[in-house]
Amino acid sequence: MLELYFCVMALAADAKWTGFLGAETSHVSPDSIPTEWSPEKNIAWKAALPGHGQSSPVIWGDKVFVTAIEGPNKEQNHVLCLSLKDGSELWRKTTESSMPVKNSVYVSRAAPTPCVDENGVYAFFESGDVIAYDHHGKQLWAQSLGKDYGKIESEFGIAASPVQLKDRIIIAVDFAGPSYLVALDKQDGQEKWKTSRTSRTSWSSPYLLHTQHGTQVILSSAGSVDGYDPMHGKQLWTIDGLGGNTAATPVPNQDGIFLVAASAGREGNNENAKNSNFAMRVFSSADGTWNPEVMWRTKDASPSFASSIIYKDCAYWINRSGVVYCYDLGLGKEHYTKRVAQSSWATPVGLGNHIYFFGKDGVTTVIKAGAEFSVVSENQLWNPEEGKADPAAAAAEESEERKRSAAMFGGRTQYGVAVVDGSLLIRTGDILYCVRGQ
């Protein structure tokens, strides 16, 4: 046990999981993350969190940062710092929301994942509040996008996570009102630039695309995929005419290829959704213009809330029924269509020869990476009786539609993960779990 303690501490010094879906990560040895766990096995610690949150944890060294909201009108915005070693709370900072709104299982609750770097943690809440703290919990600055640019009102809330460069964070606010992309200075929170976008309702996040000709911000959101200059906010290119691309975030691989994912909505107005799942890349012409290129499309695959991923020359989608679609990345040839234990809200993670699919209701299915489908393990994180929906929460909803949704989605959910050498962190609404091998 003492040997494990010193191993974890040595590895934690260089541990990095700096933003949504990793953003920047340190090297993770696949053998350091187990492929099997249960409530009685390989759970190193679990930490109770205040209120509720759907954001993923982020990690810098031996510190874990996580956000949550609390109160009947989401009045309190929490940022917590925990010890990676044992999950103990190092500090907690709470600020009042600048724009309270009814707390409900039907809308986002602390959904945007923060960013972290060597100087601090930068948290964005769906109220429009952006707050920065140093690693010791000292507040560096606070801004309200709602007060600066207009109240953010969305039936289901806001979920887009910020991305970061060395001197700035970039936030997408796409909703029925005046949508925009904005860059804030990390030192003082002041606006560096703001670019208007056509009004649209979406919960997908921007991401960074690194190319040999520079870095771009890419955003797949409700009708288009767009590329922006992160230094000045200028739009560089667009592909429009899409439908249903409101949740999944495009995460590029090392070759600059990324996946666009879309699913038809309840309203039946996403006729283009089936044509909006594809692999693409962006390249620069001799005259310096940027050219987006669709490599191949699939009309069968669609996502749930989880983003599609690229791993070991394969492209993966998982839909709302837990069906995994696997394609050859280069040609788009289908390798297989197979069902795993549960649908995923958290985005899958590839490690070594395995892909981890974090099922909504607590079962993580580990499969072998590659063209052939093979289940390695199915792992329940908590006892199923613990994670049932609260009937009182469903009864509190105003409409029958919302009552049904609350009953369906109000239980404990695996929302997001972070992975560093020796530790897999899995976040539910009110608990953060750490999975480690013995």
Buried (B, 14 or more C-beta within 10 A) or exposed (E): EEEEEEBBEEBBEEBBBBBBBBBEBBEBEEEBBBBBBEBEEBBBBBBEBBBBBBBBBBBBBBBBBBBBBBEEEBBBBBBBBBBBBEBEEBBBBBBEBBBBBEBBBBBBBBBBBBBBBEBBBBBBBBBBBBBBBEBEBEEBBBBBBBEEBBBBEBEBBBBBBBBBBEEBBBBBBBBEBEBBBBBBBBEEBEBBBBBEBEEBBBBBBBBBBEBEEEEBBBBBBBBBBBBBBBBEBEBBBBBEEBBBBBBBBBBBBEEBBBBBBBBBBEEEEBEBBBBBBBBBBBEBEEEEEBEBEEBBBBEEBBBBBBBBBBBEEBBBBBBBEBBBBBBBBBEBEBBEBBBBBBBBBBBBBBBBEBBBBBBBBBBBBBBEBBBEBEEBBBBBBBEEEEBEBEEEBBEBBEEEEBBEBBBEBBBBBBBBBBBBBBBBBBBBBBBBBBBBBE
